[in-house]
Amino acid sequence: MSIEPIYLLIALLPLVAYLLLLGMIRLSGRVLITTGGRDIAALGFSVVGLVAIGPGELFFPKAAAGVFGGWVWLALATFYGLIISLFALTARPRLVVYGRTPEQMLSPLLEAALELDSEATCDRETLQVFLPRLRVHLRAAGHQAIDSTSIESFEPIATSVFWEKLLGHLRDKAEATSPPAPRRGGTMIVVALTLGLFAVWRAIAERQQVVEGFREWLWR
């Protein structure tokens, strides 16, 4: 049983856009540093299509759709956005780095920490940075074979000011680092292009079915 082309488009296009963005960043050698909350939001966007054709179809409010028509999708999108926002706001604060390994981010992390605490020190064996005046321990977590890093703290830090300052300094210091060799991201781009081309090919081959399917899917 083949999947209808309209469902392929809805499910795959956000995921393809997410994979292409990360793949191009990693392949270009640039470094992207963002907050954990924004990373969760981006991940939520990447799977929004899968959620729409999965749980969205299973729990679709048909009674409300019969009254409000296509406007019910606005309510569902708002509800989904609130769920993602809840995850992002309640998740433990951290910084996420794409394009650099944990080992590569240790020196920039120490330099950024020195901007906040002149007595900051680092332990290169455990990939940790200690800020004695602020009483904060930071670590660069991640797998050695993957060029992405998570900057986390051992202590709960309630204020967002610390993370905002650390983010700004870390972005400045990380620009001087070299990309990992060999650069990664090519496989991610190939997978994204394959999925995207397959979905577009199915849509072009069955254009009329896509139009009708989208109309039926949107207006119930």
TIDOPA-885166 format. One line per field, with one value per residue (C-alpha): z, y, x; residue in three letters. Coordinates in nm, 4 decimals. Layout:
<nodes>
zz	Z, ...
yy	Y, ...
xx	X, ...
type	ala, ...
</nodes>
This chain:
<nodes>
zz	0.0000, -0.1177, 0.0712, -0.0992, -0.2445, -0.0457, 0.2782, 0.1581, 0.0911, 0.4255, 0.6206, 0.4434, 0.3390, 0.6912, 0.7713, 0.4436, 0.5140, 0.8616, 0.7358, 0.4487, 0.6824, 0.9260, 0.6462, 0.4719, 0.7984, 0.8776, 0.5234, 0.4892, 0.7955, 0.9710, 1.3333, 1.4566, 1.8257, 1.9626, 2.2825, 2.3837, 2.3601, 2.0011, 1.9171, 2.0524, 1.8517, 1.5317, 1.5982, 1.6601, 1.3219, 1.1490, 1.2670, 1.2362, 0.9111, 1.0659, 1.3588, 1.1209, 0.9307, 1.2393, 1.5712, 1.3932, 1.1765, 1.4631, 1.7024, 1.4464, 1.5886, 1.3105, 1.4953, 1.5308, 1.1681, 1.0589, 1.2308, 1.1752, 0.8561, 0.7795, 1.0743, 1.3019, 1.1684, 1.3194, 1.6601, 1.6141, 1.5027, 1.8060, 2.0350, 1.8829, 1.9173, 2.2843, 2.3443, 2.1804, 2.3771, 2.6996, 2.6231, 2.5294, 2.8404, 3.0880, 2.9435, 3.1289, 3.0002, 2.7668, 2.4508, 2.1357, 1.8893, 1.5343, 1.3270, 1.6068, 1.8259, 2.2081, 2.2028, 1.9593, 2.1725, 2.4984, 2.4276, 2.3043, 2.6068, 2.8406, 2.6656, 2.6898, 3.0564, 3.1238, 3.0001, 3.2782, 3.5445, 3.5225, 3.7420, 3.5192, 3.4646, 3.2561, 3.2820, 2.9339, 3.0313, 3.1425, 2.9034, 3.1939, 3.2745, 3.6295, 3.7116, 4.0828, 4.1396, 3.9925, 4.1371, 3.8043, 3.6397, 3.2629, 3.0380, 2.6644, 2.6076, 2.2902, 2.0931, 1.9418, 1.6021, 1.5721, 1.5085, 1.7502, 2.1108, 2.4046, 2.6632, 2.9948, 3.3591, 3.6573, 3.8783, 3.8072, 3.6807, 3.7079, 3.5450, 3.1675, 3.1815, 3.2361, 2.9314, 2.7130, 2.8016, 2.7570, 2.4195, 2.2945, 2.4066, 2.2821, 1.9351, 1.9137, 2.0345, 1.8222, 1.4956, 1.5139, 1.5393, 1.2433, 1.1114, 1.1844, 0.9237, 0.7315, 0.7197, 0.7820, 0.6569, 0.3075, 0.4028, 0.5668, 0.2511, 0.0295, 0.2491, 0.2529, -0.1246, -0.1808, 0.0402, -0.1105, -0.4714, -0.4066, -0.2550, -0.5379, -0.8035, -0.6597, -0.6422, -1.0050, -1.1281, -0.9533, -0.9635, -0.9743, -0.6823, -0.4824, -0.5426, -0.4542, -0.1586, -0.0171, -0.0541, 0.1203, 0.3900, 0.4651, 0.4371, 0.5995
yy	0.0000, 0.3253, 0.6532, 0.9273, 1.1994, 1.4756, 1.3004, 1.2582, 1.6311, 1.7277, 1.4844, 1.5266, 1.8914, 2.0354, 1.7492, 1.8005, 2.1739, 2.0988, 1.8373, 2.0590, 2.3522, 2.1458, 1.9617, 2.2830, 2.4356, 2.1292, 2.0899, 2.4586, 2.4475, 2.7250, 2.7014, 2.7566, 2.8200, 2.8501, 2.7946, 2.4648, 2.6147, 2.7272, 2.3869, 2.2210, 2.4646, 2.3824, 2.0114, 2.0613, 2.2336, 1.9485, 1.6879, 1.9021, 1.7274, 1.3832, 1.4951, 1.6332, 1.3067, 1.0875, 1.2000, 1.4899, 1.2515, 1.0116, 1.2744, 1.5178, 1.6990, 1.6208, 1.7764, 2.1074, 2.0898, 2.0529, 2.3821, 2.5930, 2.4356, 2.4972, 2.7362, 2.4349, 2.3921, 2.7293, 2.6034, 2.2783, 2.4649, 2.6943, 2.3939, 2.2270, 2.5474, 2.5712, 2.2136, 2.2825, 2.6069, 2.4177, 2.1706, 2.4523, 2.6597, 2.3721, 2.2023, 2.2406, 2.5503, 2.4719, 2.5868, 2.3759, 2.3968, 2.2576, 2.2184, 2.1624, 1.8655, 1.8891, 1.8885, 2.1810, 2.3805, 2.3475, 2.6309, 2.8755, 2.7798, 2.8612, 3.1939, 3.2804, 3.1794, 3.4071, 3.6987, 3.6195, 3.5072, 3.5970, 3.2985, 3.0375, 2.7155, 2.4039, 2.0309, 1.9014, 1.5371, 1.5752, 1.8653, 2.0820, 2.4515, 2.5870, 2.9450, 2.9786, 3.3275, 3.2265, 2.8750, 2.7223, 2.4064, 2.3803, 2.0850, 2.0317, 1.7176, 1.5167, 1.2250, 1.2529, 1.1250, 1.3839, 1.7510, 1.8829, 1.9873, 2.0607, 2.3123, 2.2206, 2.3191, 2.0886, 2.3441, 2.4683, 2.8266, 3.0005, 3.3315, 3.3565, 3.6480, 3.4099, 3.2004, 3.5066, 3.6462, 3.3078, 3.2660, 3.6022, 3.5449, 3.1863, 3.2916, 3.5406, 3.2930, 3.0011, 3.1929, 3.1510, 2.7711, 2.5435, 2.3015, 1.9307, 1.7231, 1.5640, 1.7896, 1.6139, 1.6871, 1.5397, 1.2308, 1.4450, 1.6552, 1.3454, 1.1953, 1.5240, 1.5662, 1.2051, 1.2430, 1.5796, 1.4676, 1.1539, 1.3543, 1.6111, 1.3379, 1.1668, 1.5001, 1.5898, 1.2446, 1.2659, 1.6368, 1.6063, 1.3676, 1.6074, 1.8984, 1.6947, 1.5315, 1.8659, 2.0089, 1.7084, 1.7105, 2.0815, 2.1166, 1.8315
xx	0.0000, 0.1584, 0.1341, -0.0654, 0.1606, -0.0085, 0.0845, 0.4425, 0.4684, 0.3195, 0.5363, 0.8691, 0.9050, 0.9626, 1.2006, 1.3888, 1.4276, 1.5660, 1.8133, 1.9295, 1.9955, 2.2008, 2.3786, 2.4842, 2.6069, 2.8166, 2.9491, 3.0380, 3.2598, 3.0691, 2.9623, 2.6075, 2.5466, 2.1953, 2.0020, 1.8491, 1.5014, 1.5523, 1.6958, 1.3812, 1.1668, 1.3578, 1.3219, 0.9516, 0.9209, 1.1040, 0.8523, 0.5389, 0.4446, 0.4821, 0.2683, 0.0044, -0.0424, 0.0056, -0.1452, -0.3122, -0.5138, -0.5810, -0.7156, -0.8575, -1.1650, -1.4123, -1.7049, -1.5227, -1.4084, -1.7696, -1.8519, -1.5396, -1.4049, -1.0394, -1.0051, -0.9742, -0.6194, -0.5275, -0.6376, -0.4442, -0.1312, -0.1600, -0.2000, 0.1057, 0.3046, 0.2085, 0.3251, 0.6621, 0.6918, 0.6226, 0.9005, 1.1386, 1.0648, 1.0798, 1.3883, 1.7158, 1.9037, 2.1932, 2.3662, 2.3793, 2.6677, 2.6533, 2.9668, 3.2204, 3.3120, 3.3203, 3.7021, 3.7080, 3.4640, 3.6567, 3.9040, 3.6353, 3.4255, 3.7152, 3.7779, 3.4086, 3.4057, 3.7047, 3.4943, 3.2471, 3.4936, 3.8623, 3.9508, 3.7864, 3.9818, 3.9313, 3.9929, 4.0676, 4.0331, 3.6725, 3.5942, 3.4805, 3.5169, 3.4871, 3.3892, 3.4777, 3.3361, 3.0022, 3.0235, 2.9327, 3.0656, 3.0205, 3.0886, 3.1106, 2.9054, 2.8683, 3.0067, 3.3533, 3.2370, 2.9585, 3.0321, 2.7730, 2.8180, 2.5925, 2.7148, 2.5555, 2.5915, 2.6022, 2.4298, 2.0760, 2.1033, 1.7691, 1.8638, 1.8762, 2.1239, 2.4157, 2.3264, 2.2704, 2.6130, 2.7796, 2.6076, 2.7335, 3.0923, 3.0958, 2.9819, 3.2676, 3.5305, 3.4075, 3.4432, 3.8214, 3.8053, 3.8719, 3.6080, 3.6570, 3.8372, 3.6860, 3.3839, 3.0559, 2.7087, 2.7271, 2.5286, 2.2625, 2.2267, 2.2058, 1.9336, 1.7407, 1.7617, 1.6577, 1.3516, 1.2625, 1.3023, 1.0993, 0.8134, 0.8211, 0.8404, 0.5328, 0.3505, 0.4313, 0.3359, -0.0010, -0.0751, -0.4529, -0.4562, -0.2395, -0.4780, -0.7844, -0.6137, -0.5028, -0.8533, -1.0071, -0.7403, -0.7791, -1.1565, -1.3463
type	met, ser, ile, glu, pro, ile, tyr, leu, leu, ile, ala, leu, leu, pro, leu, val, ala, tyr, leu, leu, leu, leu, gly, met, ile, arg, leu, ser, gly, arg, val, leu, ile, thr, thr, gly, gly, arg, asp, ile, ala, ala, leu, gly, phe, ser, val, val, gly, leu, val, ala, ile, gly, pro, gly, glu, leu, phe, phe, pro, lys, ala, ala, ala, gly, val, phe, gly, gly, trp, val, trp, leu, ala, leu, ala, thr, phe, tyr, gly, leu, ile, ile, ser, leu, phe, ala, leu, thr, ala, arg, pro, arg, leu, val, val, tyr, gly, arg, thr, pro, glu, gln, met, leu, ser, pro, leu, leu, glu, ala, ala, leu, glu, leu, asp, ser, glu, ala, thr, cys, asp, arg, glu, thr, leu, gln, val, phe, leu, pro, arg, leu, arg, val, his, leu, arg, ala, ala, gly, his, gln, ala, ile, asp, ser, thr, ser, ile, glu, ser, phe, glu, pro, ile, ala, thr, ser, val, phe, trp, glu, lys, leu, leu, gly, his, leu, arg, asp, lys, ala, glu, ala, thr, ser, pro, pro, ala, pro, arg, arg, gly, gly, thr, met, ile, val, val, ala, leu, thr, leu, gly, leu, phe, ala, val, trp, arg, ala, ile, ala, glu, arg, gln, gln, val, val, glu, gly, phe, arg, glu, trp, leu, trp, arg
</nodes>
